[in-house]
Amino acid sequence: MQRDLDPQETAEWLESLEAVRREAGPERAGYLLRRLATSTRYLNTVPTAEEPAYPGDLDLEERVAAYDRWNAAAMVTRGAKLGLGGHLATYASAAWLYEVGFNHFFHAGNDQVYFQGHASPGIYARAFLEGRLSEEQLDLFRREPEGGLPSYPHPRAMPDFWQFPTVSMGLGPLNAIYQARFNRYLHNRGIKDTSRSHVWAFLGDGEMDEPEATAALTLAAREGLGNLTFVINCNLQRLDGPVRGNSRVVQELGSVFMGAGWHVVKALWGQEWDSLLGSDELVARLGEVPDGQFQTYAASSGAYIRQHLFHGLDVPHSDEDLRRIVGGSRAGHEPRKVYAAYRKAMEHTGAPTVILVQTVKGWTLGAGVEARNANHQMKKLTQDEFRVMGERLGLPVPDGALDGELPPYLHPGPGSPEARYVAERRAALGGPLPRRAVSHRPLPQPGERPFRGLAKGSAQPVATTMAFVRLVKDLMKEPETGRRWVPIVPDEARTFGMESLFPTAQIYSPHGQRYDAVDRELLLSYKEAVDGQILIEGITEAGSMASFTAAASSYATHGEPMIPFYIFYSMFGWQRTGDQMWALADQLGRGFLIGATAGRTTMTGEGLQHADGHSPLLASTNPACLAYDPAFAYEVGVIVRDGLRRMYGAEAEDVFYYLTLYNEPKPQPGLPEGREKEVEEGIVKGIYRYSARGGAAHLLASGTAIHWALEAQRLLEDEYGVGVDVWSVTSWSELRREAMTATGVPYLRQAMAGTSGPVIAVSDWMRAVPDQILPWIDRPWTSLGTDGFGLSGPREDVRRHFGVDPRSIADAVLKAVEE
């Protein structure tokens, strides 16, 4: 302030502010200055003097929060006696973030809330107070074999309670953004009015280090998702230590979100700081103290704090006051400040909001836990610690209740003022939450017409990828269900032949198309529209999977069943975003994942990283995934039709399909005449005999490998007089699953009954894929595959290298027959 480094700039700013003062008054000029100060300095966005009136009964809410804190800690501690673990500190720091939301903001039926996974004990404790969970259920925390509560939010484990899985960390924020975006998509397409819905995502500051957590921030701002709020609990600690030991995570996150176009609200300091924050010097110091040091202050004596933080400042407080204020006065522990921040977020429109709330990790759990590096690993409190906690929270702990080994659960009684209050608040906000409600509405099954072309076949070479796109294009014309298809693609729609959808289905954009497309004169020009049906996500498989998840679970989140298909390079599906696919299974999502350009040898010229030889193996590990590797277009049609029945029919199942499709054009045979029922059953169950030529040996082939097997069959017959049968295996993993659970003869053995001779399995995958069925083959077995890394080169050369070309297959058959 003593030396102006740029007098001209200073003069220009002063002139601008003077103009504001003249035109709008000094209050407006002061407001702008305060906004500047609070948006960049380490201060609350809403100062105490500007906080709105609190709408609830604070005394009752304090007691409710105290019960929830106690029961969350008791539940984890009781489970720890059995070695089950759990997390105490996360909910303890974030309790008021949830309580204020439950009491005043979370609208059941409209809002969607992504709860931080490690805070689940507190959410269970709140449901216990509301009468939704029993004491017996709390005692079965992490004891799912006995019908207990899962450790984290798992919809598949509690399908009437949790909506969203939020562990693995990082997926919650990504999915929340695309959920808010999908809500707008439904609204703009006229499928459901979601104008009153709001998405809340509760996150940890350490979680924001996950790349997925910040991967889609610009999308949220670009599409103006004012229906989205992130609440980041900045307790400055991650699992083993400070989030930013040598810097300040709040300032860092504020800059990241502001730079991405988000509205940033900070709720940092509790009311007791007001008497201190009038000092510009102290405010400057707070903005410079690294988080590691501030964490130390939170666990230090007043004398230490005075010496190291307030040195040289006239502070009208005792050491004990400083210990209390610096050690625990955080905005996140004061409902008025949390409410003010939430209200500020809800009043902002046109952009998403992030609320950065500062708390103390382990708050109210005692000096041995609060702000300690190891508190994430602390799984229980002693009875003495519970005694101190009960006194601190003002809870009526019965005499002798803590004399035993386990702390009791506390409940004020179903007719108590606390119980009545929480019931009234939730009733006013539409009912209990979290809650997952599914009112099943089956979709009409499509008729024969869309499938006729695939069943008929084609003499003209057609890739199965193209056959699938043509089928979906026809299914999207169905009068009752066509509008419910949600095509999703990262960026290469033209690679998969989807440009034919551009003129009719159009590409979704909340802004429409504000430009003249460079290819507008072409028949298949790029066309964006507010009510567009196609989601082209850009180069982001993670974002595409998040969109797929939102659409795949719409039947539960919105009561509107949608039929998503996400088409992608198969190499960048299960390998790249497999974690999201497991979360999809947890969320009970339904839809079609399409691994296109599949196989290790059909994607010529792309080389090592683009050559997929293992995705069916990865997909087979997911219990909710039905993985198929169809060879012909008619098989694709049968599988899609079966998927529509199983996922959207009268008895809908919580499964999703993974189809591998190929970019190698081949003539497509028709569905074998006279055998339609037998073949269709075999396609769905995993195997059928495609071509019988003597049965001296049996070639089992999947996907594009069936063409090599058929050529090998011809070679063997023409050159050696050996007749072999060729079988189409549409799903190695479904054959294995059925065999593992069959009470009688497995379908694989039923299908091959009455045959003899060795079996040779071949695919464009590593040998471990067909080897899945080996335990149920009771004759000599040979598997051929593409183990190793991918190679660039002509298909024939690469297949010869891996030993899966027709000549290599024929040699394997001859060797097996001779033996």
Secondary structure, 3 states (H helix, E strand, C coil): CCCCCCHHHHHHHHHHHHHHHHHHCHHHHHHHHHHHHHHHCCCCCCCHHHCCCCCCCHHHHHHHHHHHHHHHHHHHHHHHCCCCCCCCHHHHHHHHHHHHHHHHCCCCCCCEEECCHHHHHHHHHHHHHCCCCCHHHHCCECCHHHCCECCCCCCCCCCCCCCCCCCCCCHHHHHHHHHHHHHHHHHHCCCCCCCCCCEEEEEECHHHHCHHHHCCHHHHHHCCCCCEEEEEEECCECCCCECCCCCCHHHHHHHHHHHHCCEEEEECECHHHHHCCCCHHHHHHHCCCCHHHHHHHHCCCHHHHHHHCCCCCCCCCCHHHHHHHHHHCEHHHCHHHHHHHHHHHHHCCCCCEEEEEECCCCCCCCCCCCCCHHHHHCCCCCHHHHHHHHHHHCCCCCCCCCCCCCCCCCCCCCCCHHHHHHHHHHHHCCCCCCCCCCCCCCCCCCCCHHHHHHHHCEEEEECHHHHHHHHHHHHCCCCCCHHHEEEEECCCCCCCCHHHHHHHHCEECCCCCCCCCCCCCCCCCCCEECCCCEEECCCCHHHHHHHHHHHHCHHHHCCCCCEEEEEEEHHHCHHHHHHHHHHHHHCCCCCEEEEECCCCCCCCCCCHHHCCCCHHHHHHCCCCEEEECCCCHHHHHHHHHHHHHHHHCCCCCCCEEEEECCCCCEEECCCCCCCHHHHHHHHHHCEEEEECCCCCCEEEECCCHHHHHHHHHHHHHHHHCCCCEEEEECCHHHHHHHHHHCCCCCHHHHHCCCCCCCEEEECCCCCCCHHHHHHHCCCCEEEECCCCCCCCCCHHHHHHHHCCCHHHHHHHHHHHHHC
